[in-house]
């Protein structure tokens, strides 16, 4: 029940306290990593579930209020581990899992 309340609050854009959000997201990421590790192909139900966990975690993490730097870093590392576990599944080609493109900003020309 608490899990549903957490997801509803996070989806509604309401800040979720770290005391609730940290253990919930940590558990979900561990579950996602386990599912990705047993997925034989990208068409597997385990792959689909793990990909959904990744998407939800990416959206929910910024809404957890009061995380310490260490807690935030640990969750980011687990998200990265999940993304890598999904990327090595045979047939994985989701754009969701591709590394973010690097953005280069060119200096403005001095036309004056």
ChimeraX attribute file (.defattr): number of C-alpha atoms within 10 A of each C-alpha:
attribute: neighborCount
match mode: 1-to-1
recipient: residues
	/A:1	5
	/A:2	9
	/A:3	13
	/A:4	9
	/A:5	11
	/A:6	21
	/A:7	17
	/A:8	13
	/A:9	15
	/A:10	20
	/A:11	14
	/A:12	10
	/A:13	13
	/A:14	13
	/A:15	17
	/A:16	22
	/A:17	14
	/A:18	19
	/A:19	12
	/A:20	14
	/A:21	23
	/A:22	21
	/A:23	12
	/A:24	15
	/A:25	24
	/A:26	17
	/A:27	12
	/A:28	18
	/A:29	24
	/A:30	17
	/A:31	16
	/A:32	28
	/A:33	26
	/A:34	16
	/A:35	23
	/A:36	28
	/A:37	17
	/A:38	13
	/A:39	21
	/A:40	15
	/A:41	17
	/A:42	20
	/A:43	13
	/A:44	15
	/A:45	14
	/A:46	20
	/A:47	25
	/A:48	18
	/A:49	16
	/A:50	27
	/A:51	23
	/A:52	13
	/A:53	22
	/A:54	24
	/A:55	15
	/A:56	17
	/A:57	20
	/A:58	14
	/A:59	13
	/A:60	20
	/A:61	20
	/A:62	14
	/A:63	20
	/A:64	20
	/A:65	16
	/A:66	15
	/A:67	18
	/A:68	10
	/A:69	8
	/A:70	9
	/A:71	14
	/A:72	17
	/A:73	12
	/A:74	14
	/A:75	20
	/A:76	16
	/A:77	12
	/A:78	20
	/A:79	24
	/A:80	16
	/A:81	16
	/A:82	25
	/A:83	22
	/A:84	15
	/A:85	20
	/A:86	28
	/A:87	17
	/A:88	15
	/A:89	19
	/A:90	12
	/A:91	12
	/A:92	15
	/A:93	13
	/A:94	11
	/A:95	8
	/A:96	11
	/A:97	17
	/A:98	12
	/A:99	8
	/A:100	8
	/A:101	6
	/A:102	6
	/A:103	6
	/A:104	6
	/A:105	6
	/A:106	6
	/A:107	6
	/A:108	6
	/A:109	6
	/A:110	5
	/A:111	4
	/A:112	3
